[in-house]
Amino acid sequence: MAAKRITREYAEISESPPSGINVSLDNDNVHKWNVVMAGPEGSPYAGGTFHLSLTLPPEYPFKAPVLSFKTRIYHPNVTNDEKGSMCIGILKSESWKPSSKILAVLLAVQDLLREPVPDDALEAQIADKFKNDRPGFERDAKDAVKRWAK
């Protein structure tokens, strides 16, 4: 059942991709997607290209996918390391619903790039800078885009 739904969702996103998002399968495996996301305009990530990995469990849609940044990013809700783990509401086990779709997850990531959620941070120092020194945060995020997301 999972593979059929995943295949259908993949086809929908591939045929009509949302602005700034492209997906491809990792070695033709419907449970592993490569996602390329442009940094949203109007955010400090604009101009950057971010590669993400989306893994769909065999229990999908009853269990949430796992999404991580392969491109390093300076963001309070993403670990600033090679793992790129992220904290996003829609993927939390208590928030995930079987009716949720992968497209909604990808759009939520774009929204998170536009507006971080510092009160749900994985990187406390970055969240603190976001809250208390917004110009400094934006400068550091833009510098990181130049360094890692080109």
N, C-alpha and C positions, 0 to 999 in steps of 0.2 A: 504494500500500500504506500509506504513512504516513497519508494522510487518513482511511482507513477505520479504522485503529487509534486515531488521535487522536479521531475521532468517537465510537467505542465507549467510550474512556476518559472523554471529556467527559460522555457520557450517564450512565455509572456514577456519576461524582462529582456531577453535577447531580441525579440521582434520589435519591441517598443521600449527601448531603454530610457530611463529617466535622465534628464539633463545632467551631464557630468559624471555618469556612472556607466561602466562597461563591465560585463561579466564574461568569463569563459570557464570551461571545466578544466580541472587539473587532471591530466592524463585520461580524459573521457570518463572520469568518475563523477557521477551525479551527486555524490555526497561531499565532494571537495570542489569548491569554486575559487577561482582567482577573481578578485574584484579590483578594478582600477577606478579611483575616484579623484576627480579634480577638486582642489580646494575651492569652496564656495566663494563666489564674488562677495565683496563686502566683509569678508572675514580675514584675519591675519594669515590664513592658509591659502588665500587666492593666489593663483599662479603656480601652486604646487601640484604635483601628481603623487597620489598615495596608493600604494599597493596593499591590499588586505587579503586575508585568507578567511574563507567561510567554510566551516565544516558542519555538515548536517548529520546528526546522529541517526542510527537505524530506527529510533523511536519517533523521529520527526513525523508529524507535527505535534506530537504529545510531549516532546522534549525540545527545548530551545536549541537553535544552532549556536555554535561557538564562532565568534568573530574576533580577529586580531589584526593589528597593523603590522605589515612586514616592513613598511617604511617607517623609520623613526619619526616621532612627532613630539613636539613640545606642547602638551595639553594636560590639564588637570585630571581628566578622566581616562587617560591612556598611560600605561607604564612607560617610562622613558628609558626603555631598554630594548634588547633584541626580541623579547617576547611580544611586546606591543599589546598586552592584555588590556581590555577596556571594560569600563563600568558604564553600562547604559541600561536605563530602566526597562525597556521592552524585553531584554534578554534575561532579566533576573527571574529565577524559577517561580517566585511568587507572583510575578506579573505576566509571565508567558501564558498565552492561551492558544489552544490548537487552531483557532480561527486566524491567528496572526500569520502574516505572510512575509516572505523574505524581502519583498519590495518595501514593506513598511519598516523592516529592520534597516535596510540600506538608506532609506530616507531619514530615519531617526539618526543615523550616523552623520549625515549631512547637516541635520539640525544641530547636532552636538558640536560640530565644527564651527557652526555659526555662533552658537551660544553655549559655552561650557556650563557644567553644573558643578560649581566649586564645593557645594555642600555634600556631594557624593563623590569626592575625589579619591583617586588612587595615588596621586602625587601631591602630598600636602603642601610642599614648598611652592609648587606651581599654582595651586589653588589659592594660597595666601597672596601670591603676587597678583593673581587675577583680581582678587577682591580688594587689595589695598594699593596696588600700583598698576592700574589698567594700562597706561601708556607703556610702562616697562614690560608688562606681560606681552603686549602686542609687538613690541620691538623684538623681544626674545623669540616669540613665535615666528615672526617673519625671518629672523636670522636662521632659525632652525629649518624653515622651508628652503631657504637658499642652500643650506648645507646638505640636507638629506632628501628633499622631495623634488628634485629637478630631474 
